[in-house]
Amino acid sequence: MRFGSTLAACAALAIAAAASAQQPSASPAPAPAPAQQGASQFVTFKAAIVALTSDKVRQEFESGLAAKAVAHRYDAMTSYDIVPKVTDVRDRNFIKTLTAKGVQAVLMVRPAAVGPKSSLDAVKKEVSPAVLADMQTFAKEVSSSGPNDLIAVVHLAIYMIDTGKPELVSSGAVWLDEPVKDRDEGIARLQDLIVANVDAARPAIRKHYGLPPLTQ
C-alpha cells in the first residue's frame, strides 16, 4: 500500500465531504456546549467512536482508534464499554445513552467492503455522486489497482448528537489498495487513515460551529 499517497487523497476528500455536507452560513449555527481543556481553553467536542463490526473486532478497533485520536487532541472515547453489543447500536435509545454520558459527536466506522476486488462502489449510497467521483479519481491517481480492485473500503460518518437527533456533518471513506502482512497491520493502517481523514475535516467542522481555529 502506498500509504502516503492514499493518506493525502483521503484527507482531501474529508475536506470536500465536510464542506458539502454542512456549508457555513453567514450566521454560523450555534455551537453545542463543548468541553474546554487546559489553561489555554482548547475547545473540543466529546466524541464516541462506533465501529459497526463484530463485538470482538469492535473493541480492539475502537480502543486503538480512540488512543490515536486522543494523541491528536480529540476528546475521544470508545462506545463498546457504554453499549457492549453492536446490535444495540441500532436501538432507539442508543443516542440517549451516549448523550447521558456527555457525548456530543459520533464517528461511525463501517467496513463497506473487505477482500480482493473491493470497490469504492460499496459506499455509493453513503456519499454524494460528486464525492464518489472524486474518490474514484483519487484512487486512479494514487492506487495502481484503481477504484475497483482494492483490499478494503471503510465508510466514515461524523454526526453531531447533542440535540438528541443525529445531524450528519461529514461522510466519506478510506481504503487500502495493497495487501498487508497481517490483520494487525491492516487495522493499524486503517486507523491512521481515519485519524488523518478526520484531521483534514476538522477545520471546516470547527468553522461551521463557530469554534476558534486550533492552536499549536
C-alpha positions as CSV (number, residue, x, y, z in Angstrom):
1,M,0.0,0.0,0.0
2,R,1.4,3.5,-0.9
3,F,0.4,4.8,2.5
4,G,1.5,8.5,2.0
5,S,-0.3,8.9,-1.3
6,T,-3.5,7.3,-0.2
7,L,-3.4,9.3,3.0
8,A,-3.2,12.6,1.2
9,A,-6.1,11.6,-1.1
10,C,-8.3,10.7,1.8
11,A,-7.5,13.9,3.7
12,A,-8.5,16.0,0.7
13,L,-11.8,14.1,0.4
14,A,-12.6,14.7,4.0
15,I,-12.4,18.5,3.5
16,A,-14.7,18.2,0.5
17,A,-17.2,16.0,2.3
18,A,-17.4,18.3,5.3
19,A,-17.8,21.4,3.2
20,S,-20.5,19.9,1.1
21,A,-22.4,18.3,4.0
22,Q,-22.5,21.5,6.1
23,Q,-21.8,24.7,4.3
24,P,-21.1,27.5,6.8
25,S,-23.7,30.3,6.6
26,A,-23.4,34.0,7.1
27,S,-24.6,33.3,10.7
28,P,-22.9,30.1,11.9
29,A,-25.0,27.6,13.7
30,P,-24.8,27.9,17.5
31,A,-22.0,25.7,18.7
32,P,-23.0,22.9,21.1
33,A,-21.5,23.4,24.6
34,P,-18.1,21.9,24.0
35,A,-15.6,20.8,26.7
36,Q,-12.7,23.1,27.5
37,Q,-9.3,21.6,28.3
38,G,-6.3,23.0,29.9
39,A,-5.2,26.6,30.7
40,S,-5.4,27.6,27.1
41,Q,-9.1,26.6,26.9
42,F,-8.6,24.3,23.9
43,V,-12.2,23.7,22.9
44,T,-13.3,20.2,21.8
45,F,-16.4,18.1,21.5
46,K,-16.7,14.9,23.4
47,A,-16.9,12.2,20.7
48,A,-17.6,8.5,20.8
49,I,-16.2,6.1,18.2
50,V,-18.7,3.5,17.0
51,A,-17.3,0.6,14.8
52,L,-20.0,-1.4,13.2
53,T,-18.3,-4.8,13.1
54,S,-18.2,-7.9,15.3
55,D,-18.1,-7.3,19.0
56,K,-14.5,-8.8,19.3
57,V,-13.1,-6.7,16.5
58,R,-15.1,-3.7,17.6
59,Q,-13.4,-3.5,21.0
60,E,-9.9,-3.8,19.5
61,F,-10.6,-1.3,16.7
62,E,-12.3,1.3,18.8
63,S,-9.6,1.2,21.6
64,G,-6.8,1.6,19.1
65,L,-8.5,4.4,17.2
66,A,-9.5,6.2,20.4
67,A,-5.9,6.2,21.6
68,K,-4.7,7.6,18.3
69,A,-7.4,10.2,18.3
70,V,-6.5,11.3,21.8
71,A,-2.9,11.7,20.7
72,H,-4.3,14.2,18.1
73,R,-6.0,16.2,20.8
74,Y,-9.5,14.8,20.4
75,D,-11.7,14.2,23.4
76,A,-12.5,10.7,22.1
77,M,-13.8,7.6,23.8
78,T,-15.0,4.1,22.8
79,S,-18.6,3.2,22.6
80,Y,-18.3,-0.5,23.3
81,D,-17.9,0.0,27.0
82,I,-21.1,2.0,27.1
83,V,-23.1,-0.2,24.7
84,P,-21.2,-3.5,24.6
85,K,-23.3,-5.3,22.0
86,V,-23.0,-3.9,18.5
87,T,-26.6,-4.9,17.8
88,D,-27.7,-2.4,20.4
89,V,-26.2,0.4,18.4
90,R,-29.4,0.3,16.3
91,D,-31.6,0.6,19.3
92,R,-33.7,3.8,19.5
93,N,-32.2,4.5,22.9
94,F,-28.6,4.4,21.7
95,I,-28.3,8.2,21.2
96,K,-29.9,8.8,24.6
97,T,-27.4,6.5,26.2
98,L,-24.4,8.3,24.7
99,T,-25.7,11.8,25.4
100,A,-26.3,10.8,29.0
101,K,-22.5,10.2,29.2
102,G,-21.8,13.6,27.8
103,V,-21.1,12.5,24.3
104,Q,-21.7,15.3,21.7
105,A,-20.4,13.7,18.5
106,V,-20.1,10.3,17.0
107,L,-17.6,8.9,14.5
108,M,-19.3,5.9,12.8
109,V,-16.9,3.5,11.2
110,R,-18.3,0.7,9.0
111,P,-16.4,-1.8,6.8
112,A,-18.1,-1.4,3.4
113,A,-16.1,-4.0,1.5
114,V,-13.3,-6.3,2.6
115,G,-11.1,-8.6,0.4
116,P,-9.7,-8.6,-3.1
117,K,-11.8,-6.7,-5.7
118,S,-13.2,-4.4,-3.1
119,S,-14.7,-1.4,-4.8
120,L,-15.5,2.2,-3.9
121,D,-18.9,1.5,-5.3
122,A,-19.5,-0.1,-1.9
123,V,-20.1,3.4,-0.4
124,K,-22.0,4.9,-3.3
125,K,-25.2,5.0,-1.3
126,E,-23.5,6.7,1.6
127,V,-21.8,9.7,-0.2
128,S,-22.9,12.1,-2.9
129,P,-22.2,11.3,-6.5
130,A,-19.7,14.2,-6.6
131,V,-17.8,12.8,-3.6
132,L,-17.8,9.3,-5.0
133,A,-16.5,10.6,-8.4
134,D,-13.7,12.4,-6.5
135,M,-12.8,9.3,-4.6
136,Q,-12.7,7.2,-7.7
137,T,-10.4,9.8,-9.4
138,F,-8.1,9.9,-6.4
139,A,-7.9,6.1,-6.4
140,K,-7.0,6.1,-10.1
141,E,-4.2,8.6,-9.4
142,V,-2.7,7.1,-6.2
143,S,-3.5,3.4,-6.5
144,S,-2.2,1.1,-9.2
145,S,-5.2,-1.1,-8.6
146,G,-7.7,1.7,-9.3
147,P,-11.0,2.2,-7.5
148,N,-12.4,-1.3,-8.2
149,D,-9.6,-3.6,-7.1
150,L,-8.9,-2.6,-3.6
151,I,-8.3,-4.6,-0.4
152,A,-10.7,-2.9,1.9
153,V,-13.1,0.1,1.9
154,V,-14.3,1.7,5.1
155,H,-17.1,4.2,5.3
156,L,-16.8,7.0,7.8
157,A,-19.6,9.3,9.0
158,I,-19.4,12.1,11.6
159,Y,-22.6,13.0,13.4
160,M,-23.4,15.7,16.0
161,I,-25.9,14.3,18.5
162,D,-26.1,17.0,21.2
163,T,-29.6,17.9,20.3
164,G,-30.7,14.2,20.6
165,K,-31.2,13.9,16.9
166,P,-28.2,12.9,14.8
167,E,-27.0,15.5,12.4
168,L,-24.7,14.3,9.6
169,V,-21.7,16.5,9.4
170,S,-19.3,14.6,7.1
171,S,-19.5,11.3,5.1
172,G,-16.6,9.7,3.2
173,A,-14.3,6.7,3.0
174,V,-10.8,5.4,3.4
175,W,-9.3,2.4,1.7
176,L,-6.4,0.0,1.5
177,D,-5.0,-0.6,-2.0
178,E,-2.4,-3.2,-1.4
179,P,-2.2,-6.4,0.8
180,V,-0.9,-6.1,4.3
181,K,1.2,-8.6,6.1
182,D,-1.4,-9.4,8.7
183,R,-4.7,-8.3,10.3
184,D,-3.0,-6.1,12.9
185,E,-1.1,-4.1,10.2
186,G,-4.3,-3.7,8.3
187,I,-6.2,-2.4,11.3
188,A,-3.4,0.0,12.2
189,R,-3.2,1.4,8.7
190,L,-6.9,2.0,8.6
191,Q,-6.9,3.7,12.0
192,D,-4.1,6.0,10.8
193,L,-6.1,6.8,7.6
194,I,-9.2,7.5,9.6
195,V,-7.5,9.9,12.0
196,A,-5.9,11.7,9.1
197,N,-9.2,11.9,7.4
198,V,-10.9,13.5,10.4
199,D,-7.9,15.8,11.0
200,A,-8.5,17.2,7.5
201,A,-12.2,17.7,8.0
202,R,-11.7,19.3,11.4
203,P,-11.1,22.9,10.4
204,A,-14.2,23.0,8.3
205,I,-16.3,21.5,11.0
206,R,-15.0,23.9,13.7
207,K,-15.6,26.8,11.4
208,H,-19.2,25.7,10.8
209,Y,-19.9,25.6,14.5
210,G,-18.2,28.9,15.2
211,L,-15.2,27.5,17.1
212,P,-11.8,29.1,17.0
213,P,-9.1,27.6,14.9
214,L,-6.8,25.1,16.5
215,T,-3.7,26.4,18.2
216,Q,-0.3,24.7,18.2
